[in-house]
Amino acid sequence: MLDIDTGEQIEALYRMVEISGGKRVEKFQTTEIERALKYQRWYAKRYRRGLYMEIIPKKKVYDWKEKKVEYNFE
């Protein structure tokens, strides 16, 4: 995923979710956009309904007490 502010490439988590009857069911997640789109096409062809794609960027979290940096998807 390309960050608009800095113009650099950042890693993102692509999560495929089905929302039906007010319930949210996670179907698939990956860090590769090609795999996410391939799964979406397969799912739509097989079940004749689409999925909602969430794109969650990887964020840098600094722990000032222990003075270390962690990266996670939020």
N, CA, C and O atoms as a printed pandas DataFrame, in Angstrom:
     atom_number atom_name residue_name chain_id  residue_number  x_coord  y_coord  z_coord
0              1         N          MET        A               1    0.846   -1.162    0.000
1              2        CA          MET        A               1    0.000    0.000    0.000
2              3         C          MET        A               1    0.900    1.235    0.000
3              4         O          MET        A               1    1.927    1.261    0.677
4              5         N          LEU        A               2    0.517    2.236   -0.747
5              6        CA          LEU        A               2    1.300    3.456   -0.858
6              7         C          LEU        A               2    0.739    4.504    0.102
7              8         O          LEU        A               2   -0.451    4.816    0.056
8              9         N          ASP        A               3    1.588    5.044    0.964
9             10        CA          ASP        A               3    1.182    6.084    1.906
10            11         C          ASP        A               3    1.085    7.413    1.161
11            12         O          ASP        A               3    2.040    7.820    0.500
12            13         N          ILE        A               4   -0.043    8.085    1.261
13            14        CA          ILE        A               4   -0.274    9.322    0.522
14            15         C          ILE        A               4    0.593   10.458    1.060
15            16         O          ILE        A               4    1.111   11.257    0.280
16            17         N          ASP        A               5    0.758   10.542    2.384
17            18        CA          ASP        A               5    1.503   11.650    2.979
18            19         C          ASP        A               5    2.995   11.596    2.653
19            20         O          ASP        A               5    3.582   12.598    2.244
20            21         N          THR        A               6    3.605   10.426    2.834
21            22        CA          THR        A               6    5.056   10.314    2.646
22            23         C          THR        A               6    5.448    9.778    1.284
23            24         O          THR        A               6    6.575   10.003    0.844
24            25         N          GLY        A               7    4.553    9.073    0.602
25            26        CA          GLY        A               7    4.855    8.513   -0.704
26            27         C          GLY        A               7    5.657    7.226   -0.643
27            28         O          GLY        A               7    6.165    6.768   -1.667
28            29         N          GLU        A               8    5.780    6.640    0.531
29            30        CA          GLU        A               8    6.550    5.396    0.661
30            31         C          GLU        A               8    5.608    4.192    0.749
31            32         O          GLU        A               8    4.430    4.320    1.082
32            33         N          GLN        A               9    6.150    3.056    0.450
33            34        CA          GLN        A               9    5.403    1.809    0.480
34            35         C          GLN        A               9    5.333    1.301    1.912
35            36         O          GLN        A               9    6.362    1.153    2.572
36            37         N          ILE        A              10    4.104    1.030    2.404
37            38        CA          ILE        A              10    3.937    0.476    3.747
38            39         C          ILE        A              10    3.163   -0.829    3.649
39            40         O          ILE        A              10    2.413   -1.050    2.698
40            41         N          GLU        A              11    3.350   -1.674    4.623
41            42        CA          GLU        A              11    2.670   -2.964    4.647
42            43         C          GLU        A              11    1.271   -2.787    5.220
43            44         O          GLU        A              11    1.064   -1.974    6.121
44            45         N          ALA        A              12    0.318   -3.540    4.703
45            46        CA          ALA        A              12   -1.066   -3.449    5.161
46            47         C          ALA        A              12   -1.646   -4.852    5.280
47            48         O          ALA        A              12   -1.195   -5.784    4.614
48            49         N          LEU        A              13   -2.643   -4.985    6.129
49            50        CA          LEU        A              13   -3.363   -6.242    6.301
50            51         C          LEU        A              13   -4.697   -6.101    5.580
51            52         O          LEU        A              13   -5.452   -5.165    5.842
52            53         N          TYR        A              14   -4.986   -7.027    4.676
53            54        CA          TYR        A              14   -6.237   -7.017    3.923
54            55         C          TYR        A              14   -7.133   -8.085    4.523
55            56         O          TYR        A              14   -6.801   -9.270    4.508
56            57         N          ARG        A              15   -8.276   -7.656    5.054
57            58        CA          ARG        A              15   -9.177   -8.567    5.754
58            59         C          ARG        A              15  -10.510   -8.607    5.007
59            60         O          ARG        A              15  -11.123   -7.567    4.764
60            61         N          MET        A              16  -10.954   -9.810    4.646
61            62        CA          MET        A              16  -12.212  -10.000    3.941
62            63         C          MET        A              16  -13.277  -10.387    4.958
63            64         O          MET        A              16  -13.107  -11.344    5.714
64            65         N          VAL        A              17  -14.386   -9.633    4.974
65            66        CA          VAL        A              17  -15.420   -9.785    5.991
66            67         C          VAL        A              17  -16.775   -9.889    5.316
67            68         O          VAL        A              17  -17.062   -9.181    4.350
68            69         N          GLU        A              18  -17.611  -10.789    5.844
69            70        CA          GLU        A              18  -18.994  -10.900    5.389
70            71         C          GLU        A              18  -19.891  -10.296    6.460
71            72         O          GLU        A              18  -19.781  -10.634    7.639
72            73         N          ILE        A              19  -20.783   -9.397    6.038
73            74        CA          ILE        A              19  -21.739   -8.797    6.959
74            75         C          ILE        A              19  -23.119   -9.250    6.513
75            76         O          ILE        A              19  -23.583   -8.907    5.426
76            77         N          SER        A              20  -23.768  -10.032    7.378
77            78        CA          SER        A              20  -25.062  -10.589    7.031
78            79         C          SER        A              20  -25.948  -10.608    8.268
79            80         O          SER        A              20  -25.580  -11.185    9.291
80            81         N          GLY        A              21  -27.091   -9.991    8.178
81            82        CA          GLY        A              21  -28.026   -9.992    9.301
82            83         C          GLY        A              21  -27.493   -9.268   10.529
83            84         O          GLY        A              21  -27.834   -9.628   11.656
84            85         N          GLY        A              22  -26.674   -8.268   10.328
85            86        CA          GLY        A              22  -26.103   -7.524   11.440
86            87         C          GLY        A              22  -24.926   -8.194   12.106
87            88         O          GLY        A              22  -24.398   -7.680   13.092
88            89         N          LYS        A              23  -24.502   -9.333   11.588
89            90        CA          LYS        A              23  -23.350  -10.048   12.143
90            91         C          LYS        A              23  -22.158   -9.905   11.217
91            92         O          LYS        A              23  -22.301   -9.904    9.995
92            93         N          ARG        A              24  -21.002   -9.787   11.802
93            94        CA          ARG        A              24  -19.755   -9.614   11.065
94            95         C          ARG        A              24  -18.926  -10.888   11.215
95            96         O          ARG        A              24  -18.534  -11.257   12.322
96            97         N          VAL        A              25  -18.665  -11.552   10.094
97            98        CA          VAL        A              25  -17.907  -12.800   10.109
98            99         C          VAL        A              25  -16.655  -12.612    9.260
99           100         O          VAL        A              25  -16.739  -12.316    8.068
100          101         N          GLU        A              26  -15.481  -12.790    9.893
101          102        CA          GLU        A              26  -14.226  -12.654    9.165
102          103         C          GLU        A              26  -13.966  -13.935    8.381
103          104         O          GLU        A              26  -13.969  -15.029    8.944
104          105         N          LYS        A              27  -13.741  -13.791    7.079
105          106        CA          LYS        A              27  -13.556  -14.944    6.203
106          107         C          LYS        A              27  -12.094  -15.205    5.862
107          108         O          LYS        A              27  -11.678  -16.362    5.788
108          109         N          PHE        A              28  -11.302  -14.147    5.653
109          110        CA          PHE        A              28   -9.954  -14.332    5.143
110          111         C          PHE        A              28   -9.139  -13.094    5.457
111          112         O          PHE        A              28   -9.671  -11.984    5.448
112          113         N          GLN        A              29   -7.828  -13.271    5.741
113          114        CA          GLN        A              29   -6.938  -12.129    5.907
114          115         C          GLN        A              29   -5.547  -12.485    5.410
115          116         O          GLN        A              29   -5.082  -13.614    5.561
116          117         N          THR        A              30   -4.891  -11.491    4.810
117          118        CA          THR        A              30   -3.563  -11.667    4.252
118          119         C          THR        A              30   -2.880  -10.305    4.144
119          120         O          THR        A              30   -3.530   -9.267    4.268
120          121         N          THR        A              31   -1.586  -10.316    3.916
121          122        CA          THR        A              31   -0.853   -9.072    3.700
122          123         C          THR        A              31   -0.573   -8.840    2.222
123          124         O          THR        A              31    0.076   -7.856    1.870
124          125         N          GLU        A              32   -1.045   -9.717    1.355
125          126        CA          GLU        A              32   -0.823   -9.600   -0.089
126          127         C          GLU        A              32   -2.133   -9.258   -0.786
127          128         O          GLU        A              32   -3.118   -9.984   -0.655
128          129         N          ILE        A              33   -2.146   -8.158   -1.525
129          130        CA          ILE        A              33   -3.356   -7.701   -2.201
130          131         C          ILE        A              33   -3.801   -8.677   -3.289
131          132         O          ILE        A              33   -4.999   -8.857   -3.503
132          133         N          GLU        A              34   -2.849   -9.308   -3.977
133          134        CA          GLU        A              34   -3.207  -10.248   -5.047
134          135         C          GLU        A              34   -3.975  -11.441   -4.493
135          136         O          GLU        A              34   -4.962  -11.872   -5.088
136          137         N          ARG        A              35   -3.531  -11.977   -3.357
137          138        CA          ARG        A              35   -4.229  -13.115   -2.739
138          139         C          ARG        A              35   -5.622  -12.718   -2.263
139          140         O          ARG        A              35   -6.563  -13.504   -2.381
140          141         N          ALA        A              36   -5.763  -11.500   -1.724
141          142        CA          ALA        A              36   -7.056  -11.027   -1.253
142          143         C          ALA        A              36   -8.039  -10.888   -2.414
143          144         O          ALA        A              36   -9.198  -11.288   -2.297
144          145         N          LEU        A              37   -7.584  -10.326   -3.529
145          146        CA          LEU        A              37   -8.458  -10.171   -4.686
146          147         C          LEU        A              37   -8.806  -11.519   -5.317
147          148         O          LEU        A              37   -9.930  -11.720   -5.778
148          149         N          LYS        A              38   -7.849  -12.435   -5.336
149          150        CA          LYS        A              38   -8.118  -13.775   -5.864
150          151         C          LYS        A              38   -9.162  -14.498   -5.011
151          152         O          LYS        A              38  -10.046  -15.169   -5.546
152          153         N          TYR        A              39   -9.061  -14.361   -3.682
153          154        CA          TYR        A              39  -10.048  -14.972   -2.792
154          155         C          TYR        A              39  -11.422  -14.337   -2.998
155          156         O          TYR        A              39  -12.436  -15.035   -2.992
156          157         N          GLN        A              40  -11.457  -13.015   -3.180
157          158        CA          GLN        A              40  -12.720  -12.318   -3.408
158          159         C          GLN        A              40  -13.399  -12.832   -4.677
159          160         O          GLN        A              40  -14.605  -13.079   -4.680
160          161         N          ARG        A              41  -12.623  -12.993   -5.762
161          162        CA          ARG        A              41  -13.187  -13.503   -7.012
162          163         C          ARG        A              41  -13.702  -14.927   -6.845
163          164         O          ARG        A              41  -14.788  -15.255   -7.323
164          165         N          TRP        A              42  -12.929  -15.771   -6.170
165          166        CA          TRP        A              42  -13.346  -17.156   -5.954
166          167         C          TRP        A              42  -14.616  -17.213   -5.119
167          168         O          TRP        A              42  -15.537  -17.962   -5.446
168          169         N          TYR        A              43  -14.678  -16.433   -4.043
169          170        CA          TYR        A              43  -15.829  -16.435   -3.147
170          171         C          TYR        A              43  -17.086  -15.935   -3.863
171          172         O          TYR        A              43  -18.167  -16.500   -3.696
172          173         N          ALA        A              44  -16.939  -14.876   -4.657
173          174        CA          ALA        A              44  -18.084  -14.325   -5.379
174          175         C          ALA        A              44  -18.604  -15.301   -6.429
175          176         O          ALA        A              44  -19.812  -15.416   -6.638
176          177         N          LYS        A              45  -17.680  -16.007   -7.090
177          178        CA          LYS        A              45  -18.101  -16.985   -8.094
178          179         C          LYS        A              45  -18.799  -18.179   -7.445
179          180         O          LYS        A              45  -19.797  -18.677   -7.965
180          181         N          ARG        A              46  -18.277  -18.630   -6.323
181          182        CA          ARG        A              46  -18.822  -19.820   -5.671
182          183         C          ARG        A              46  -20.146  -19.554   -4.955
183          184         O          ARG        A              46  -21.096  -20.319   -5.117
184          185         N          TYR        A              47  -20.221  -18.479   -4.164
185          186        CA          TYR        A              47  -21.391  -18.221   -3.323
186          187         C          TYR        A              47  -22.319  -17.137   -3.871
187          188         O          TYR        A              47  -23.377  -16.889   -3.294
188          189         N          ARG        A              48  -21.942  -16.492   -4.968
189          190        CA          ARG        A              48  -22.740  -15.465   -5.625
190          191         C          ARG        A              48  -23.083  -14.290   -4.701
191          192         O          ARG        A              48  -24.191  -13.757   -4.741
192          193         N          ARG        A              49  -22.123  -13.902   -3.879
193          194        CA          ARG        A              49  -22.234  -12.697   -3.058
194          195         C          ARG        A              49  -20.836  -12.199   -2.744
195          196         O          ARG        A              49  -19.876  -12.969   -2.710
196          197         N          GLY        A              50  -20.740  -10.911   -2.518
197          198        CA          GLY        A              50  -19.436  -10.300   -2.309
198          199         C          GLY        A              50  -19.043  -10.195   -0.844
199          200         O          GLY        A              50  -19.833  -10.476    0.057
200          201         N          LEU        A              51  -17.815   -9.789   -0.637
201          202        CA          LEU        A              51  -17.286   -9.573    0.699
202          203         C          LEU        A              51  -16.813   -8.137    0.835
203          204         O          LEU        A              51  -16.509   -7.474   -0.156
204          205         N          TYR        A              52  -16.757   -7.676    2.043
205          206        CA          TYR        A              52  -16.274   -6.344    2.373
206          207         C          TYR        A              52  -14.788   -6.445    2.677
207          208         O          TYR        A              52  -14.375   -7.301    3.459
208          209         N          MET        A              53  -13.975   -5.578    2.067
209          210        CA          MET        A              53  -12.536   -5.620    2.299
210          211         C          MET        A              53  -12.121   -4.473    3.218
211          212         O          MET        A              53  -12.390   -3.305    2.937
212          213         N          GLU        A              54  -11.461   -4.830    4.321
213          214        CA          GLU        A              54  -10.900   -3.833    5.218
214          215         C          GLU        A              54   -9.404   -3.766    4.969
215          216         O          GLU        A              54   -8.741   -4.799    4.868
216          217         N          ILE        A              55   -8.874   -2.567    4.872
217          218        CA          ILE        A              55   -7.440   -2.374    4.687
218          219         C          ILE        A              55   -6.902   -1.726    5.952
219          220         O          ILE        A              55   -7.248   -0.590    6.275
220          221         N          ILE        A              56   -6.051   -2.457    6.664
221          222        CA          ILE        A              56   -5.527   -1.999    7.943
222          223         C          ILE        A              56   -4.022   -1.795    7.789
223          224         O          ILE        A              56   -3.289   -2.767    7.609
224          225         N          PRO        A              57   -3.546   -0.542    7.856
225          226        CA          PRO        A              57   -2.104   -0.302    7.693
226          227         C          PRO        A              57   -1.316   -0.725    8.921
227          228         O          PRO        A              57   -1.845   -0.762   10.031
228          229         N          LYS        A              58   -0.049   -1.041    8.709
229          230        CA          LYS        A              58    0.849   -1.396    9.791
230          231         C          LYS        A              58    1.309   -0.114   10.469
231          232         O          LYS        A              58    1.794    0.803    9.807
232          233         N          LYS        A              59    1.158   -0.050   11.789
233          234        CA          LYS        A              59    1.511    1.165   12.519
234          235         C          LYS        A              59    2.701    0.928   13.428
235          236         O          LYS        A              59    2.916   -0.170   13.941
236          237         N          LYS        A              60    3.457    1.978   13.608
237          238        CA          LYS        A              60    4.623    1.953   14.474
238          239         C          LYS        A              60    4.199    2.440   15.863
239          240         O          LYS        A              60    3.673    3.544   16.005
240          241         N          VAL        A              61    4.434    1.604   16.894
241          242        CA          VAL        A              61    4.061    1.939   18.262
242          243         C          VAL        A              61    5.334    1.984   19.100
243          244         O          VAL        A              61    6.095    1.018   19.144
244          245         N          TYR        A              62    5.553    3.109   19.760
245          246        CA          TYR        A              62    6.739    3.290   20.578
246          247         C          TYR        A              62    6.367    3.148   22.050
247          248         O          TYR        A              62    5.507    3.878   22.544
248          249         N          ASP        A              63    7.010    2.208   22.760
249          250        CA          ASP        A              63    6.819    2.020   24.191
250          251         C          ASP        A              63    7.908    2.815   24.912
251          252         O          ASP        A              63    9.068    2.405   24.952
252          253         N          TRP        A              64    7.519    3.949   25.477
253          254        CA          TRP        A              64    8.504    4.845   26.078
254          255         C          TRP        A              64    9.067    4.322   27.391
255          256         O          TRP        A              64   10.157    4.725   27.795
256          257         N          LYS        A              65    8.342    3.433   28.065
257          258        CA          LYS        A              65    8.853    2.880   29.314
258          259         C          LYS        A              65   10.009    1.918   29.069
259          260         O          LYS        A              65   11.035    1.975   29.748
260          261         N          GLU        A              66    9.832    1.046   28.104
261          262        CA          GLU        A              66   10.870    0.056   27.800
262          263         C          GLU        A              66   11.761    0.491   26.646
263          264         O          GLU        A              66   12.723   -0.199   26.308
264          265         N          LYS        A              67   11.454    1.603   26.056
265          266        CA          LYS        A              67   12.233    2.195   24.962
266          267         C          LYS        A              67   12.440    1.232   23.793
267          268         O          LYS        A              67   13.563    0.978   23.356
268          269         N          LYS        A              68   11.333    0.714   23.313
269          270        CA          LYS        A              68   11.405   -0.140   22.135
270          271         C          LYS        A              68   10.239    0.154   21.195
271          272         O          LYS        A              68    9.198    0.669   21.602
272          273         N          VAL        A              69   10.445   -0.180   19.958
273          274        CA          VAL        A              69    9.450    0.082   18.902
274          275         C          VAL        A              69    8.847   -1.247   18.465
275          276         O          VAL        A              69    9.560   -2.223   18.235
276          277         N          GLU        A              70    7.518   -1.267   18.355
277          278        CA          GLU        A              70    6.801   -2.448   17.865
278          279         C          GLU        A              70    5.949   -2.029   16.679
279          280         O          GLU        A              70    5.481   -0.893   16.606
280          281         N          TYR        A              71    5.758   -2.939   15.768
281          282        CA          TYR        A              71    4.892   -2.703   14.616
282          283         C          TYR        A              71    3.729   -3.664   14.729
283          284         O          TYR        A              71    3.922   -4.856   14.968
284          285         N          ASN        A              72    2.492   -3.136   14.553
285          286        CA          ASN        A              72    1.319   -3.995   14.594
286          287         C          ASN        A              72    0.230   -3.411   13.702
287          288         O          ASN        A              72    0.300   -2.257   13.278
288          289         N          PHE        A              73   -0.771   -4.232   13.429
289          290        CA          PHE        A              73   -1.917   -3.821   12.625
290          291         C          PHE        A              73   -3.020   -3.425   13.588
291          292         O          PHE        A              73   -3.406   -4.211   14.454
292          293         N          GLU        A              74   -3.530   -2.207   13.442
293          294        CA          GLU        A              74   -4.612   -1.747   14.314
294          295         C          GLU        A              74   -5.819   -1.380   13.504
295          296         O          GLU        A              74   -6.836   -0.969   14.063
